[in-house]
Amino acid sequence: MIETESMIPSGDAVSEILRFLQAIYGEMEGYTYIWLLKKKKTLWRPLAEHRNIAEAAVRLGQFQDIYFPVCPQVKVLSGNERGTLTSVYSMTCLYCDIDCKGGYHKQKNLPTFDEAWEWLESLPYQPSIIIFSGGGMHCYWLFDKPWIFESKDDRQKAQDMSRLWQQRFIKDYAERGWKLDNTSDLTRVLRLPGTMNCKGDTPIPVRILVFEPERKYNIQQLVDMKLVVDITTKDSRDSTGGRDRVEHSIFNDCAFLRHCRDDAETLAEPEWYAAISVLARLNKGVDLAHNISQPYPNYNRQETDRKILHAMNDAGPATCQRIRVEFPGYCEKCTKNVKSPVVLASQSIRLTTSDKSRQGKEAKSVKQSQADILLELINAIDIEVFHDSASATYIRFPVKGHTETWPTKAKAVKLWLSGQFYQATGKAISPDALRQALGVLEAKARFEGLKIELSLRVAERDGAFWYDLANDDWQAIKIEPGSWKIVDKPLPLFSKAANTAAQVIPERVKGTEILKVLDLVNLSDEGQKLLFIVELISCLIPGIPHAVAIWHDEKGASKSTVMKIRRKLIDPAIQELQLMPKDTSELALLLSKNWMPSFDNLDGLSGTVSDILCVAATGGGISKRELYTDSDEIILSFRRCISLNGINEPATRPDLLDRAILFELRRISEDQRISESEFWRSFEEVRPKIIGAMFQVLADAMKIYQSVKLNKLPRMADFAKWGYAIGEALYQGGGEKFINAFEANRQSANDEALTGNPVAIAIVSLMNSKQQWAGTAGDLLVVLNQIAYGVGIDVKAWSWPRSAKGLAKRLKQVRSNLAEAGIRLNENYDSHTKQKKYLLESSFTDNVFEEDDFLT
């Protein structure tokens, strides 16, 4: 409800414009402008220059009409051109321009200021900001997060949404005999407070009437907003209070609800809760609940809203059985065979005429289909439907005090819908009706819902990192620079896979508690210990390439146990370790459904699997048909924290090793071994502390990250930069120690890449005795074939090139690894011979590798 006491005097005009622009634009990037109506002149400014804009507006807006665009632009346009739809950058609110009688307006069919104000008060969602424009009001409903347009479709979708939003207002105005202009276009310009309306003979100050920037709405809330209709009959008075009687067909059919309406002034709290649990679920039910609640002496709209939400979230609608037991007397004469009064409202009746022989007889009543009843029931519940960039559709709905998000085709959605129908009707819904209702929801999500990207386990939103606890209460962790907290009802951020398990509630401890994890892993090298902690915490960071953690050593070094520890700390799963699938489609599906896929007991990787793991580490995906009989594609996208183990080094291809951190575990001696049950019991005791410490270290690293500048960036540049910040958050100087340990590990990985590639072995052997070699790929293959026999390489093996073309392909794979070892490989095209030639140059000061190192 709009409070007139909240009207704000204009005060300092610059300050007034500053806080207004901050509320509308926030900290977004892009451009805005001041438009001078009389001169048709446009003055462009970056959004960040709020004060510059405010000062210019005050200076120019005292003796002429000036305006600003509600939606910012992505670029500055030439000349005095105003913003266009194609250059609109984002949308932060919905808005409308209400003209009122008087002043310079000549239209007769306008509301008075008081009538327009009363109309605004009747809306379910009140404007966040109301500006007195000098001839009416400019109203803004702020979004809880800006809608950044990523495509032309986004802009058009926003334009259509704004148009539909205002069409409802225009229609409602017309029914009252008033005219409301359509101001729904995304390039709309409106007035700034602190300036003057100079259209009339006397300039009128434009000022803020209501300023509640913390009053923000989810976009879907506003899209679904239904205007309050007049549900009172002014000539109908009840016998007790003389007030207007609230009319609805459900009161005719239910004596208990009639009692709750007619005796609202003295109604007991349990009766009111039971009534509200039914009424609030009807179409426009929240408004209906408020209307019957208003006669209560202590009625307060905000408190009533809170109780209505509580009544809807804690349980289903009150059943007839409950009403009979707890509030006897009202159901004695009831002949309705329903489980709950809420069904009475969903059983809409339409009259039909029969054929001519039955004209004049009583019309026949026809019940709605089960699908229509279900859609009406859930339409009254605070659900949200949306889609992502791959056109996958989702639904978000309340369950026992929290909100869950599932794909529309998920089994959980079908069970929830079936439960809603049974609670209301006492009957099971047919599979066909359920399928029809789901089809409608999926269509609304795809074509009417917003585009929202969901993440697996970790996400980033508005400068904060989020972590999905994936527990029964659907809680999440919000991590900001310097701090973290548990959020009970986060925005839709995450999707859940079948293998996703709940994380324990973390304890709030110091970041140094993370060192407890080192007691659980058998690493001896201090550099490896630091790498282990940094890599572990980095797995909480969304949106960056992640290093592939590769564990190897002899049997009995607890490689599988360490991988389980990492999985439990970062991405708890029902099946913690996986075997590598043979089918690449199965591998892609597994990667898409696990944030930390962990592959156990590997004995080498094929080239195709290695390539897919590379893509999954840095970010990518594949497309496949949903079913073999379908033409529709589904997109499997992933950027994952991958972990591998094997007795021997499972990864040998250079491109995967370039993305890897190699961990070498020591074998656990017999006298140090403990039982598995004892180990996991001790782990679970410290697990909440370790997780809490991880969040705190990451929060501290977020404060450091922006100031990190490395002298040189390795291939995993983002990982290295974040690793430095995490190292510094652990202790002073930890960042530099991390870089040194990371470089040493990269050198080890490079050595593995060289020793695991027969072509690289032969080239190193060749360049051990030469400073330069030049020739074609065919020439080089002849030389390498000769060297191969000397160092024990089988030239008949599949890994050895058979042709010059095959060698050229192998050279590309090892070029960067050879460079790390001091061998530069260059190529150029000889226009005379029309052949590509290769130049090998060695920068060895000593023989880095001995031939014996390559003998097998």
C-alpha positions in Angstrom: 0.0 0.0 0.0 1.4 3.4 -0.9 1.8 5.6 2.2 1.4 9.3 1.6 3.7 10.0 4.6 6.6 8.6 2.5 6.4 11.5 0.1 9.9 13.0 -0.1 10.5 16.7 -0.5 12.7 17.7 -3.4 15.6 19.0 -1.2 18.9 19.2 -3.0 18.1 18.6 -6.7 21.5 17.0 -7.6 21.2 14.6 -4.6 17.7 13.7 -5.6 18.7 12.9 -9.1 21.7 10.9 -7.9 19.8 8.6 -5.7 17.1 8.2 -8.4 19.6 7.2 -11.1 21.3 4.9 -8.6 18.0 3.1 -8.0 17.2 2.9 -11.8 20.6 2.1 -13.2 22.6 0.7 -10.3 26.3 0.0 -11.2 25.6 -1.2 -14.7 27.8 -0.4 -17.7 26.6 1.3 -20.9 25.4 4.7 -21.8 22.4 7.0 -21.1 21.6 10.5 -22.3 19.6 13.7 -21.4 17.1 14.6 -24.1 16.2 18.3 -24.5 12.6 18.4 -25.8 12.6 21.9 -27.3 16.0 21.8 -28.9 15.6 18.1 -29.9 19.2 17.7 -28.6 20.7 14.6 -27.1 23.6 14.7 -24.6 25.2 11.3 -24.1 27.0 10.2 -20.9 28.4 6.9 -19.6 26.2 5.3 -16.9 29.0 5.5 -14.4 28.9 9.3 -14.5 25.8 9.6 -12.3 27.0 12.9 -10.8 27.9 14.4 -14.1 24.4 13.5 -15.4 22.7 14.9 -12.3 24.6 18.2 -12.4 23.8 18.6 -16.2 20.2 17.8 -15.6 19.8 20.4 -12.8 21.7 23.0 -14.9 19.6 22.5 -18.0 16.3 21.4 -16.6 15.2 24.6 -14.8 13.8 26.4 -17.8 13.2 23.6 -20.3 11.7 20.1 -20.4 14.4 17.4 -20.2 14.0 13.6 -20.2 16.2 10.5 -19.7 15.8 6.9 -21.1 14.7 4.3 -18.7 16.6 1.5 -20.5 20.3 2.3 -21.0 22.0 1.9 -24.3 25.0 -0.2 -25.3 26.7 2.5 -27.3 26.6 6.2 -28.1 24.6 7.1 -31.2 25.6 9.7 -33.7 24.3 13.3 -33.9 21.2 14.0 -31.8 19.8 10.5 -32.4 17.9 9.1 -29.4 18.3 5.5 -28.4 17.0 2.7 -30.6 15.6 -0.7 -29.8 18.6 -2.4 -31.4 21.0 -0.6 -29.1 19.1 -1.1 -25.8 21.5 -2.7 -23.4 19.3 -3.8 -20.5 16.1 -3.4 -18.5 15.9 -2.8 -14.8 12.3 -2.1 -14.2 8.8 -1.8 -15.7 7.2 1.6 -15.8 4.2 3.6 -16.8 3.2 7.2 -17.3 -0.1 8.2 -15.7 -1.6 11.5 -16.8 -4.1 13.3 -14.5 -6.8 15.9 -15.0 -5.8 19.6 -15.0 -2.7 21.4 -15.8 -1.7 21.4 -19.5 -3.7 18.2 -20.3 -6.7 18.8 -22.6 -8.1 15.3 -22.5 -11.4 15.0 -20.6 -11.2 11.3 -19.9 -8.4 11.4 -17.4 -8.5 10.4 -13.7 -8.0 13.0 -11.0 -4.8 12.7 -9.0 -6.6 11.2 -6.1 -8.4 8.7 -8.4 -5.1 7.7 -10.0 -3.5 7.3 -6.6 -6.4 5.1 -5.4 -6.0 3.0 -8.5 -2.3 2.5 -7.8 -3.1 1.5 -4.2 -5.4 -1.3 -5.6 -2.6 -3.0 -7.4 -1.2 -6.2 -5.9 2.4 -5.0 -6.3 3.1 -1.4 -5.4 5.5 0.8 -7.4 9.1 1.0 -6.0 9.3 4.7 -7.1 6.7 7.3 -8.0 7.7 10.6 -9.6 5.3 13.6 -9.7 5.8 14.7 -13.3 4.0 18.0 -13.1 1.0 16.6 -14.9 0.7 13.2 -13.4 2.9 10.3 -12.2 5.7 8.2 -13.6 5.8 4.9 -11.8 8.6 2.3 -11.6 8.5 -1.3 -10.5 12.2 -2.3 -9.9 13.5 -5.8 -10.8 15.4 -7.7 -8.2 18.2 -8.1 -10.8 18.8 -6.3 -14.1 17.8 -8.1 -17.3 20.9 -7.9 -19.5 20.0 -8.4 -23.1 22.2 -11.0 -24.8 20.5 -11.1 -28.2 17.9 -9.5 -30.4 15.4 -12.1 -29.2 15.9 -10.9 -25.6 15.1 -7.3 -26.6 12.0 -8.3 -28.5 10.9 -10.5 -25.6 11.3 -7.6 -23.2 9.5 -5.3 -25.6 6.6 -7.7 -25.8 6.5 -8.2 -22.0 6.4 -4.4 -21.4 3.6 -4.0 -24.0 1.5 -6.8 -22.5 2.1 -5.3 -19.0 0.8 -1.9 -20.0 -2.1 -3.3 -22.1 -3.6 -4.6 -18.9 -3.4 -1.2 -17.4 -4.9 0.4 -20.5 -7.8 -2.0 -20.5 -8.5 -1.5 -16.9 -8.4 2.2 -17.3 -10.7 2.1 -20.3 -13.3 0.1 -18.2 -13.2 3.0 -15.7 -13.7 5.5 -18.5 -10.2 6.8 -18.4 -7.4 7.0 -21.0 -3.9 5.8 -20.3 -1.1 6.3 -22.9 0.9 3.4 -24.1 4.5 4.1 -22.9 5.7 0.5 -23.2 8.5 0.9 -25.8 12.0 0.2 -24.5 13.3 3.5 -25.8 10.8 5.5 -23.7 12.1 8.7 -22.1 10.6 10.0 -18.8 11.3 13.0 -16.6 14.0 13.3 -14.0 13.1 14.5 -10.4 14.9 17.8 -9.5 14.0 19.4 -12.9 11.0 21.4 -14.0 8.0 20.7 -16.1 7.8 23.7 -18.4 4.9 22.7 -20.7 2.4 25.0 -18.9 2.5 28.7 -18.3 4.2 28.2 -14.9 7.1 25.7 -14.4 6.2 22.9 -12.0 8.8 21.0 -10.0 9.3 17.3 -10.9 9.8 15.6 -7.6 9.8 12.2 -5.8 6.6 11.1 -4.2 7.5 7.5 -3.2 11.0 6.2 -3.0 11.3 2.6 -1.9 14.2 1.2 -3.9 14.4 -1.9 -1.7 11.0 -2.8 -2.9 12.0 -5.1 -5.8 10.2 -7.8 -7.7 11.1 -10.9 -9.6 10.2 -10.3 -13.2 7.9 -13.2 -13.3 5.9 -11.8 -10.4 5.2 -8.7 -12.4 4.4 -10.6 -15.6 1.9 -12.7 -13.7 0.4 -9.8 -11.8 -3.4 -9.8 -12.0 -5.2 -6.5 -11.5 -7.6 -6.3 -8.6 -11.1 -6.2 -9.8 -14.0 -4.8 -7.8 -15.2 -7.8 -5.9 -17.5 -5.9 -3.5 -21.2 -5.1 -4.1 -21.8 -1.6 -2.8 -25.5 -2.1 -2.3 -25.1 -5.4 -0.4 -24.7 -4.9 3.3 -24.3 -7.7 5.9 -26.5 -7.8 9.0 -23.7 -7.4 11.5 -21.2 -4.8 10.4 -22.8 -2.7 7.7 -19.7 -3.2 5.6 -19.6 -4.3 2.0 -20.0 -8.0 1.6 -17.2 -9.8 -0.3 -18.9 -11.9 -3.0 -17.5 -15.1 -4.5 -19.2 -18.3 -5.5 -17.2 -20.3 -3.0 -19.0 -18.6 -0.1 -22.4 -19.8 -1.5 -21.2 -23.4 -1.3 -19.2 -23.5 2.0 -20.9 -22.5 5.3 -17.5 -22.4 7.1 -16.0 -19.9 4.7 -19.2 -17.8 4.9 -18.8 -17.7 8.7 -15.1 -16.6 8.3 -16.2 -13.8 5.9 -19.2 -12.6 7.9 -17.6 -12.9 11.4 -14.2 -11.6 10.4 -14.1 -9.0 13.1 -14.1 -11.6 15.9 -12.7 -14.6 14.0 -10.3 -16.9 15.9 -6.8 -17.2 14.5 -7.0 -21.0 13.8 -10.3 -20.4 11.8 -8.7 -17.6 9.9 -5.6 -19.7 9.0 -7.8 -22.5 7.7 -9.9 -20.1 5.6 -6.8 -18.4 4.2 -5.2 -21.7 3.2 -8.2 -22.2 0.9 -8.9 -18.7 -0.3 -5.3 -17.7 -1.1 -5.1 -20.6 -3.6 -8.0 -19.3 -5.7 -7.7 -17.1 -8.7 -6.9 -13.6 -7.3 -7.1 -15.4 -4.0 -4.5 -13.1 -2.2 -6.7 -10.1 -2.8 -9.7 -12.1 -1.7 -7.9 -13.0 1.5 -7.1 -9.4 2.2 -10.7 -8.3 1.6 -12.2 -10.7 4.2 -9.4 -9.9 6.6 -9.8 -6.1 6.6 -12.7 -5.9 9.2 -10.4 -7.5 11.8 -9.4 -4.7 14.3 -5.7 -5.3 14.2 -5.5 -5.8 10.4 -2.2 -4.9 8.8 -1.5 -5.6 5.2 2.2 -6.4 5.5 1.6 -8.8 8.5 -1.3 -10.4 6.6 0.9 -10.9 3.6 3.4 -12.7 5.8 0.7 -14.9 7.3 -0.8 -15.7 3.9 2.6 -16.9 2.6 3.0 -19.0 5.8 -0.5 -20.5 5.3 0.3 -21.4 1.7 3.8 -22.8 2.2 3.4 -24.9 5.3 0.7 -27.2 4.1 -2.0 -27.7 1.5 -5.5 -26.2 1.7 -7.6 -27.1 4.7 -9.6 -30.2 4.1 -13.2 -30.7 4.8 -12.3 -33.5 7.3 -10.1 -31.0 9.3 -12.9 -28.4 9.3 -15.5 -30.9 10.6 -13.2 -32.0 13.4 -11.7 -28.7 14.5 -14.7 -26.4 13.8 -17.8 -28.5 14.1 -21.3 -27.3 13.1 -20.6 -25.7 9.7 -20.4 -28.9 7.6 -23.5 -30.7 9.0 -25.8 -29.8 6.0 -23.1 -29.9 3.3 -23.9 -32.2 0.4 -20.8 -31.5 -1.6 -18.6 -34.6 -2.1 -15.2 -32.9 -2.1 -12.0 -33.3 -0.1 -11.4 -29.6 0.4 -13.5 -26.4 -0.2 -10.8 -25.2 -2.7 -12.3 -27.7 -5.2 -15.6 -25.8 -5.2 -13.9 -22.9 -6.9 -12.2 -25.0 -9.5 -15.4 -26.8 -10.5 -16.6 -24.1 -12.8 -20.0 -24.7 -14.5 -21.0 -23.6 -17.9 -24.6 -23.8 -19.1 -25.2 -25.5 -22.4 -28.3 -25.6 -24.6 -29.4 -29.0 -25.9 -31.0 -29.6 -29.3 -34.2 -28.0 -30.3 -36.3 -30.7 -28.8 -34.9 -29.8 -25.3 -34.8 -26.0 -25.6 -36.4 -24.3 -22.6 -35.5 -27.2 -20.3 -32.9 -26.8 -17.5 -29.4 -26.5 -19.0 -26.9 -29.2 -18.3 -23.7 -28.6 -16.3 -20.4 -29.7 -17.6 -17.4 -30.0 -15.4 -13.9 -28.9 -16.4 -11.4 -31.5 -17.4 -8.8 -32.7 -14.9 -6.1 -30.8 -16.8 -8.0 -27.5 -16.6 -8.7 -28.0 -12.9 -5.0 -28.7 -12.2 -3.9 -25.6 -14.2 -6.4 -23.5 -12.2 -5.1 -24.8 -9.0 -1.4 -24.2 -9.7 -2.2 -20.8 -11.3 -3.0 -19.6 -7.8 0.3 -20.8 -6.4 3.5 -18.7 -6.6 5.2 -20.8 -9.3 7.7 -19.6 -11.9 8.4 -21.1 -15.3 11.4 -20.3 -17.4 13.9 -21.6 -20.0 17.6 -21.5 -20.6 19.7 -20.7 -23.7 19.4 -24.3 -24.9 15.6 -24.1 -24.7 15.4 -26.5 -21.7 12.3 -25.6 -19.6 12.0 -25.4 -15.8 9.5 -24.8 -13.1 10.0 -23.4 -9.6 7.4 -24.1 -7.0 7.0 -23.8 -3.2 7.3 -26.9 -1.0 7.0 -26.8 2.8 8.6 -23.4 3.4 11.2 -23.6 0.7 11.3 -23.4 -3.1 12.4 -26.1 -5.5 13.5 -25.8 -9.2 13.2 -28.8 -11.5 13.1 -29.4 -15.3 9.4 -29.5 -16.4 9.8 -33.1 -17.4 11.4 -34.2 -14.1 9.7 -36.9 -12.0 9.6 -34.5 -9.0 7.4 -32.1 -11.0 4.9 -34.9 -11.9 4.7 -36.0 -8.3 4.2 -32.4 -7.1 1.4 -31.8 -9.6 -0.2 -35.1 -8.8 -0.1 -34.2 -5.1 -1.6 -30.7 -5.7 -4.5 -32.3 -7.6 -5.1 -35.0 -4.9 -5.0 -32.5 -2.0 -7.6 -30.4 -3.7 -9.9 -33.1 -5.1 -9.2 -36.3 -3.1 -8.8 -38.0 -6.5 -5.9 -39.2 -8.6 -5.2 -37.3 -11.8 -5.1 -39.4 -15.0 -1.8 -39.7 -16.9 -3.3 -38.0 -19.9 -4.5 -35.0 -17.9 -1.1 -34.7 -16.2 0.6 -34.9 -19.6 -1.7 -32.1 -21.0 -1.0 -29.8 -18.0 2.7 -30.4 -18.3 2.5 -29.5 -21.9 0.9 -26.2 -21.1 3.5 -25.4 -18.5 6.4 -26.4 -20.8 5.0 -24.1 -23.5 4.6 -21.2 -21.1 8.2 -21.7 -19.9 9.5 -21.8 -23.4 7.6 -19.0 -25.0 6.5 -16.7 -22.1 9.0 -17.4 -19.4 12.3 -15.6 -18.9 15.6 -17.0 -20.0 17.6 -18.0 -16.9 20.8 -20.0 -16.9 21.1 -22.7 -14.2 24.4 -24.1 -13.0 25.5 -27.3 -11.4 26.8 -26.9 -7.8 28.5 -23.5 -8.2 27.3 -20.3 -9.9 28.0 -16.6 -10.1 25.4 -13.8 -9.8 25.8 -10.1 -9.3 29.4 -10.2 -8.2 29.0 -13.0 -5.7 29.8 -16.7 -5.9 27.1 -19.2 -4.9 27.4 -22.8 -3.8 24.5 -25.2 -3.8 24.1 -27.2 -0.6 21.7 -29.4 -2.5 19.9 -30.3 0.8 16.2 -30.9 1.5 15.7 -27.2 2.4 17.3 -26.1 -1.0 19.7 -23.8 0.8 22.7 -22.2 -0.8 25.9 -20.4 0.3 26.5 -16.9 -0.9 30.2 -16.0 -1.0 31.2 -12.3 -1.3 34.6 -10.6 -0.8 35.5 -11.1 2.8 32.4 -13.0 4.0 30.0 -15.9 3.3 26.5 -16.8 4.5 23.8 -19.4 4.2 20.8 -18.3 2.2 17.5 -20.1 2.9 15.6 -19.1 -0.2 18.0 -18.3 -3.0 17.0 -17.2 -6.5 16.8 -19.9 -9.2 20.5 -20.6 -9.7 21.0 -24.4 -9.7 19.8 -27.5 -11.3 20.2 -30.9 -9.7 21.3 -34.1 -11.3 20.4 -37.6 -10.2 23.9 -38.1 -8.8 23.9 -34.9 -6.8 23.9 -35.4 -3.0 23.5 -33.0 -0.1 26.4 -31.1 1.5 26.8 -30.8 5.2 26.1 -27.4 6.8 29.5 -25.7 7.1 30.8 -24.3 10.3 32.0 -20.7 10.6 35.8 -21.1 11.3 39.0 -19.4 10.4 40.5 -20.1 7.0 43.5 -21.8 8.6 41.2 -24.7 9.5 41.6 -25.8 5.9 45.0 -27.2 6.9 43.2 -30.1 8.7 42.6 -31.6 5.2 46.3 -32.3 4.9 46.1 -34.8 7.8 43.8 -36.9 5.5 46.1 -37.1 2.4 49.5 -38.7 2.1 51.5 -36.0 0.4 55.1 -35.3 1.5 56.2 -32.4 -0.7 55.2 -29.0 0.6 54.6 -27.6 -2.8 52.2 -30.4 -3.6 50.4 -29.8 -0.3 49.9 -26.1 -1.3 48.8 -27.1 -4.8 46.3 -29.6 -3.3 44.6 -26.9 -1.1 44.6 -24.3 -3.8 43.2 -26.6 -6.5 40.6 -27.8 -4.0 39.3 -24.3 -3.2 39.5 -23.3 -6.9 36.8 -25.9 -7.6 34.3 -23.5 -5.8 34.9 -20.8 -8.4 32.5 -20.8 -11.4 33.2 -19.6 -14.9 36.9 -20.4 -15.2 38.9 -23.3 -16.7 39.9 -25.7 -14.0 43.0 -27.8 -13.8 42.6 -31.6 -14.2 43.8 -33.3 -11.0 45.7 -36.5 -11.8 46.6 -38.9 -9.0 49.2 -41.6 -9.5 51.5 -43.9 -7.7 51.9 -47.5 -6.7 49.1 -49.6 -5.3 48.2 -48.8 -1.6 48.7 -45.0 -1.8 44.9 -44.4 -1.2 44.4 -42.6 -4.5 40.7 -43.6 -4.5 40.3 -42.4 -0.9 41.8 -39.0 -1.7 39.4 -38.6 -4.7 36.5 -39.5 -2.5 37.6 -36.8 0.1 37.7 -34.2 -2.6 34.3 -35.2 -3.9 32.7 -35.1 -0.4 34.2 -31.6 0.2 33.2 -30.1 -3.2 30.6 -32.1 -4.9 29.0 -34.8 -2.7 27.5 -37.5 -4.9 25.6 -40.7 -4.6 28.2 -42.5 -6.8 31.4 -40.7 -5.9 33.8 -42.5 -8.3 33.0 -43.5 -11.9 34.6 -45.9 -14.3 35.4 -44.3 -17.7 32.6 -45.0 -20.1 33.5 -46.6 -23.4 30.8 -44.6 -25.3 31.7 -40.9 -25.9 28.0 -39.9 -25.6 27.8 -41.6 -22.2 31.0 -39.7 -21.2 29.5 -36.4 -22.3 26.3 -37.1 -20.4 28.3 -38.0 -17.3 30.3 -34.8 -17.5 27.2 -32.7 -17.9 25.6 -34.2 -14.7 28.6 -34.0 -12.3 30.5 -30.9 -11.2 33.5 -33.0 -10.1 33.5 -36.1 -12.2 36.1 -38.5 -10.7 37.4 -41.4 -12.8 38.9 -44.3 -10.9 41.6 -46.9 -11.7 42.4 -45.8 -15.3 44.9 -47.5 -17.5 45.5 -45.0 -20.2 43.1 -42.8 -22.2 42.2 -42.9 -25.9 42.8 -39.8 -28.0 39.0 -39.1 -28.3 38.5 -39.4 -24.5 41.5 -37.2 -23.9 40.1 -34.5 -26.3 36.6 -34.6 -24.5 38.3 -34.2 -21.1 40.3 -31.2 -22.5 37.0 -29.6 -23.6 35.4 -30.3 -20.3 38.2 -28.7 -18.3 38.3 -25.4 -20.3 34.6 -25.3 -21.2 32.5 -26.7 -24.1 30.0 -29.4 -24.9 28.4 -31.6 -27.5 24.9 -31.8 -29.1 23.0 -35.0 -29.6 19.5 -36.1 -30.6 17.2 -36.4 -27.6 16.1 -39.8 -28.8 17.2 -41.8 -31.8 13.8 -41.2 -33.4 13.8 -37.5 -32.7 15.1 -34.6 -34.8 15.4 -32.4 -31.7 18.8 -31.8 -30.4 19.8 -31.5 -26.8 23.0 -29.5 -25.8 25.3 -31.1 -23.2 27.4 -28.2 -21.9 30.1 -28.4 -19.2 33.1 -26.8 -17.6 34.1 -29.2 -14.9 36.6 -30.0 -12.2 37.9 -33.4 -13.4 39.9 -35.9 -11.3 41.7 -39.0 -12.6 43.8 -41.7 -11.0 45.8 -44.7 -12.0 48.9 -46.7 -10.9 50.7 -45.4 -14.0 50.2 -41.9 -15.3 46.7 -42.2 -17.0 47.2 -39.1 -19.2 49.9 -39.0 -21.8 48.6 -36.6 -24.5 50.3 -33.2 -24.3 47.0 -31.1 -24.6 45.5 -32.8 -21.5 48.8 -32.7 -19.5 48.9 -28.9 -20.3 45.7 -28.6 -18.3 46.7 -30.9 -15.5 48.2 -30.9 -12.0 50.0 -34.1 -11.2 49.8 -35.4 -7.6 52.1 -38.2 -6.5 50.9 -40.0 -3.3 53.1 -42.0 -1.0 52.3 -45.5 -0.1 50.8 -45.8 3.4 52.9 -48.0 5.6 51.3 -50.9 7.5 51.8 -49.3 10.9 50.0 -46.1 9.8 46.9 -47.8 8.3 43.5 -47.5 10.1 40.2 -49.1 9.4 38.0 -47.5 6.7 35.1 -46.9 9.2 37.4 -45.2 11.6 38.9 -43.0 8.9 35.6 -41.8 7.6 34.3 -41.2 11.1 37.2 -38.9 11.8 36.7 -37.2 8.4 33.0 -36.5 9.1 34.0 -34.8 12.4 36.2 -32.2 10.7 34.3 -32.0 7.4 32.0 -29.0 8.4 35.1 -27.1 9.6 37.1 -27.8 6.5 34.2 -26.7 4.3 33.6 -23.5 6.3 37.4 -22.8 6.1 37.3 -23.2 2.3 34.5 -20.7 2.0 36.3 -18.2 4.2 39.6 -18.6 2.3 37.7 -18.1 -1.0 35.9 -15.0 0.4 39.3 -13.6 1.4 40.8 -14.4 -2.0 38.0 -12.5 -3.7 39.2 -9.3 -2.0 42.8 -10.0 -3.2 42.0 -11.2 -6.8 41.4 -7.8 -8.4 44.9 -6.6 -7.5 46.7 -9.7 -8.7 49.1 -9.1 -11.5 51.4 -11.9 -12.6 54.6 -11.3 -14.6 53.7 -14.1 -17.1 50.6 -16.1 -17.6 50.7 -19.9 -18.2 48.1 -21.7 -20.3 45.7 -22.0 -17.4 45.9 -18.2 -16.8 42.6 -17.8 -14.9 43.4 -20.7 -12.7 46.9 -19.3 -12.0 45.6 -15.9 -11.1 43.0 -17.2 -8.8 45.5 -19.7 -7.3 47.8 -16.8 -6.5 44.9 -15.0 -4.7 44.0 -18.2 -2.8 47.6 -18.7 -1.8 47.9 -15.1 -0.4 44.6 -15.6 1.4 46.1 -18.7 3.2 49.2 -16.8 4.3 51.4 -13.9 3.3 53.7 -15.1 0.5 51.5 -18.0 -0.3 50.7 -16.6 -3.7 54.3 -16.7 -4.8 54.9 -20.1 -3.4 51.8 -21.3 -5.3 53.2 -20.0 -8.6 56.6 -21.7 -8.0 54.9 -25.0 -7.1 52.6 -24.6 -10.1 55.5 -24.0 -12.5 57.4 -27.0 -11.1 54.3 -29.1 -11.6 53.8 -27.9 -15.1 57.4 -28.8 -15.9 56.8 -32.3 -14.5 53.7 -32.5 -16.7 55.7 -31.4 -19.7 58.3 -34.0 -19.0 55.5 -36.6 -18.9 54.2 -35.3 -22.2 57.6 -35.6 -23.9 58.5 -39.0 -22.4 55.0 -40.4 -23.3 55.2 -39.3 -27.0 57.6 -41.3 -29.3 57.9 -38.5 -31.8 59.0 -36.1 -29.0 61.5 -38.6 -27.7 63.1 -39.0 -31.1 63.2 -35.2 -31.7 64.8 -34.6 -28.3 67.4 -37.3 -29.1 68.0 -35.6 -32.5 68.5 -32.1 -31.0 70.7 -33.3 -28.1 73.6 -33.3 -30.6 72.5 -30.4 -32.9 71.7 -26.7 -32.6 69.6 -26.6 -35.8 67.9 -28.9 -38.2 65.9 -27.9 -41.3 64.0 -29.8 -43.9 60.5 -31.0 -45.0 58.3 -33.3 -43.0 59.4 -36.2 -45.2 63.1 -35.4 -44.6 62.4 -35.3 -40.8 60.5 -38.6 -40.9 63.5 -40.3 -42.5 65.9 -39.0 -39.8 63.5 -39.8 -37.0 63.0 -43.4 -38.3 66.7 -43.9 -38.1 66.9 -42.4 -34.5 63.9 -44.5 -33.4 65.7 -47.8 -33.9 68.6 -46.5 -31.8 66.4 -45.6 -28.8 64.1 -48.6 -28.8 61.0 -47.0 -30.4 58.8 -49.4 -32.4 58.1 -47.7 -35.7 55.4 -50.2 -36.5 53.3 -49.1 -33.5 50.1 -47.1 -34.1 51.6 -44.1 -32.2 54.4 -43.7 -34.8 53.6 -41.7 -38.0 53.6 -43.6 -41.2 53.8 -40.6 -43.5 55.0 -37.0 -43.7 51.4 -35.9 -43.3 51.0 -38.0 -40.1 54.3 -36.5 -38.8 53.1 -33.0 -39.4 50.0 -33.7 -37.3 52.2 -35.2 -34.5 54.4 -32.1 -34.5 51.5 -29.8 -33.9 50.6 -31.8 -30.8 54.1 -31.5 -29.2 55.2 -28.1 -30.4 54.5 -26.3 -27.0 56.0 -29.2 -25.0 59.2 -29.1 -27.1 59.3 -25.3 -26.5 59.1 -25.8 -22.8 62.1 -28.3 -23.1 64.1 -25.7 -25.1 63.4 -26.8 -28.6 61.7 -24.3 -30.9 59.8 -25.7 -33.9 59.1 -23.2 -36.7 57.6 -23.8 -40.2 57.4 -21.8 -43.3 56.3 -22.2 -46.9 59.0 -22.3 -49.6 57.6 -20.6 -52.7 60.3 -22.0 -54.9 60.0 -25.6 -54.0 56.3 -25.1 -53.1 56.8 -27.2 -49.9 56.4 -26.5 -46.2 59.7 -26.7 -44.4 60.4 -27.1 -40.7 63.2 -25.6 -38.6 64.2 -27.1 -35.3 66.4 -25.0 -33.0 67.8 -26.1 -29.7 68.6 -23.7 -26.8 70.1 -26.4 -24.6 73.2 -25.2 -22.7 73.6 -28.7 -21.4 72.1 -32.0 -22.5 68.8 -31.7 -20.7 67.8 -35.3 -21.5 70.0 -38.3 -21.8 69.1 -41.0 -24.4 68.9 -43.5 -21.6 66.0 -41.7 -20.1 63.9 -42.7 -23.2 65.0 -46.3 -23.4 62.4 -48.8 -22.4 
